[in-house]
Amino acid sequence: MSVDASPPPLAQRSFLSAAFSNGSFTAGIVITGLIAAMALVSFVWTPYDITRLEVADRMQGLSWAHPFGTDHFGRDILTMIMIGSRNSIAVAIVAVVIGMGVGVPLGCWAAARGGFVDEALMRFNDLVFAFPALLSAILITAIFGPSAINAIIAIGIFNIPVFARVARAGALAIWPREFILAARAAGKGKALITVEHILPNIASMLLVQGTIQFALGVLAEAALSYVGLGAQPPMPSWGRMLFDAQTRMMVAPHLALFPGIAIVVTVLGLNLMGDGLRDVLDPRLRRER
């Protein structure tokens, strides 16, 4: 009997091989990796001490000593962007974890139970979704005061209905399938079926949605910091840097240019990675290729 030595088709290749053959995913993972590496490096090394104010060096332009210039307190902008990156990434990651950790079980439960439970949970989701992250942050700040933790809570609460809707939609599409009916005929309960069959089949769409919410979390953190509801001084934040630069744009445009570029590049990298993941994980797109 002869053995077919032909290379496996693209649909059977490993996930990493298929992912890195996608241009959007490759570009996105490289950009995101560089931003993450910058954040990690800032824990052990930065060009300058961010807590040290050099008033004599305030508002300097680009130079070898300060590649991105200095701000109105004489602080090195490159150092502030490096430290601000870890704050933005940390807030976005924890907010996505909160949203996924609460929203996915709610969505799966609603799809499994149906009826009144499904309707009640979805209407509660609509109620939460009606309050944007900024409005939630204002409410939380009025009670507990402004901080990065409160920004995480506000963005996380906003993410819950998003993941709940995605999980519910994916689960509802799978529950009528034959293998689910076979599992129910074998005596498996809804909770066990959800863990063993539903979640593995909707994991790809949750992963793609997670990258999208990660990018939105970076934007939301910058927006909250811009209005003073995120990380508080002296902790640098990209949004806070933009707020401090708005009255000095004509004198020193670099104060807003570099934190703005950092936000744009980070969101672009995450969106490219999400688009690439969607292309790789979507079985319809794989069949088309």
N, C-alpha and C positions, 0 to 999 in steps of 0.2 A: 504494500500500500504506500503510495507516494505521500510525501509530506509537503504541504503548501508552505513554501518559504517566503512568500510575498509579504511585504511589510503590511502591518495592520492599517485599516482605514483610519481616517482622522477621528471618527466617532469613538474608536476604541483606544486611542492614544491616552496617555496619562493626562490628568488635569493640568499639571504644570506645563507640559509640553504644548498642549493646545492653547493654554492661556498666553504663554510667551510668544506664540506665533501670531497673536493678535496685537496689532500695532497700538491700538488705544490702551489696552491693558498694560503693555510694556512701557509706554510713555508715562501712564499714570502711576505705575508702581515705582518707576525710577524717580519721578518728581516727589511722590509721597515718601519714598525711602530717604531722599535727601533731606526733606523737611524733618522727618523723624530722627535722622542721624544728627542734624543740627540741634534738635531738642535734647537728645541724649548727651551730646558733647557738652552742652551748656551746664550739665550737672557737675562736671569735673573741670571744665576750663572755659573761660570767656576772656576776650581781649582786655577787658578792664573790670574793675570792681564797680558794680552797679550802684552800690550804696555811697560811693565817694563822689562828691560834687566838686567840680572844677569850674568855678564861676569865671575864671580868666579864660577858659577855653569855650565858653558858651557860644552857640550858633555858628560854629565853624563849618566850612564847606567840606567837600570831599578831599581827602589827603591820604598819604601813606600811613600816617599815624591813626587817622580815623577814616576808613574807607567809605563809610556812609555818613560822615559828619558827626556833629554833636547837637544836642538839644539846648533848650534855654537854660538848663542847669549845668551844662557842660558834660553831661553823660554821653557816653559813646552809643550811637544809635545801633550799630551792629550788635553790640552786647545786649541792648534792650530787645532787639528783634529775636536774638537767640533765646533769651530767657522767656520772652513773650510766646515763643512757639510752643514751649512745653506747657504753658498755661492753656493755650487754645486747644492743643491736642488732648490734654488731660480732661478738660471740661467736656469736649465733644465725645470722647470715648466713654466716660462715665455716664453721660446723658444718654448715649445710645444703649449702653448696658441696662440702664434703668428702663428705658422705653421697651427694649426687647424682652427683658426679664419679666416685666409686668404685662405688656401688651400681647405677646405671643401666647402665653397661657390663657389669657382672657379670650382672645380670638378663637383659639382651638376649642375652648370650653363652649363658647357660643355656638360654634359650628356643630359640635358633638351633641349638645342638648337640644338646640332648635327651640321653636315655640316661644314661650314667654321669656325664657332666659336669654335667648338670642336677641329678641326685640329689646328687652330692657338694657342689656349690655351695649347694644349698638346706639341706643338713644343716649345712654350715659356717655358713650364715646363722642357723640355729636356735641353734647354739652361741654365736655372738656376741650374738644377741638375748636369750639367757638371762641375760646380764650387764647389769643396768641401768646407766645413765650414772653414777649415784652410785657404784656399786661399781667401775666402770671408773676413775672419777676417783680413788677411794681407792687403787687399785692403781698408777695412774700417779703419783699424788702421793707414794706411798711410795718410788718409784724416783727421780723427778725433782724432787719438792718442789711445794708448792702455787703455782699461778699461773693467770692468765687463759688462757695458751696451753695449759696442760694441761687446763683445763676445755673449751676448744675441741676438743682432740683426743678427750677422753672423749665429748662430745656427738656429735662427728662420727662416731666409731666406732659409736655407738648408732644413728645415722641410716642407716648403710650397708645393713643388712639390710632396713630399711623400704623404701628406694628400690629395692633389688634385687627384693623381692617384688612391688612395684607394677609395675616395668618388665617383669618376667617374666610376670605375669598379663596385662598389656596386650598384650605381644608374642605370647604363646601364642594369644590370641583373634584375632590378625591373620594369623598365618602360614598358616592354611588358606584364606584368602580368595582369590578368583579372580585379582585383580590381582597378588598375590604369586606365584601359580602361573605367571602369564604372564611375570613378571619372571624367574623361574627358567628357564622355557622359552627366554627370550631369551639365556640364558647368564650372567646376573648371579650372582655369588657371594653367599653368606650375609652377608658383611660389608657389601657394597655395598647389598644389599637392606635391611639393618638401618638403614643411614645414610639411604638415599633414601626408604624407605617405612615402616619400622617406627617409627623415632623421630618423624617428623612426625605420625604417627597416635596416638602415646601422649603427645605433648607436653602436651596439655591436662590429662590426669590427673596427670602429673608436676608441672605447675605448681600444681594444686590441692593436691597432697600437699606441695609445697614450702612453701606458706603455712601448712599445718597444722604441719609440722615447725618452721617459723620460730617459731610461737607456743609450741610445746613447748620449743624451744630457749631462749626467754626465761625460761620457768618453770624449766627445768633449770639455767640459769645462776644464777638467783636462789637455787635450792635449794643448789647447790654453794657459792655465796658465803656462804650462811647457815651452813653447817657449816665454813667456813674453807678451802674447797678452790678457790675462784674467785679473783677479783681481790683482791689484798692491799693493806692500808692503805699509804699514804694515799689510794690510788685509790678513790673512792666506788663502791659497788655497792648496788643496791636490796636484794638479799638480805642483805648485810652490815649495812645500815641497820636491817633488821628484827631481826637478831640483837642489835645493840647496844641496840635499844629494848625488848627483851623484859623486862628487869629494871626498866624505868622506866615501864611502861605506866600504872600508877596515878598517877604523878606528872605525867607528860607524855605523854598518849596521842597527841599529834600526831607524836611521833617515829616511830611505827609506822603511823599513819593514811595519811600522804602517800606513802611508798614503796609501801605496800600498794595504794593507789589507782592508782599509776603502773603496777604490775604488772598489775592487773586490767584497766585501760583498754587497755593495750597488747595483752594477749592477746585481749580482746574485739574490738578493732579488726581484728586479724589473722584471727580466726575468722570474723567477719562478711565480711571480704574473701574468704576461702576459700569460704564458703558461696555468696557471690554469683558467684564464678568458676565454681563447680561448676554452678550453675543456668544460667549463660550458655553454658558450653562443652559441657554434656551435650546431645547431639542429641535424646534422648528428651524432655527437658524443653522443648526448643525446639519440637518437634512438637506437644506438648501445648498450648503457648501459641498 
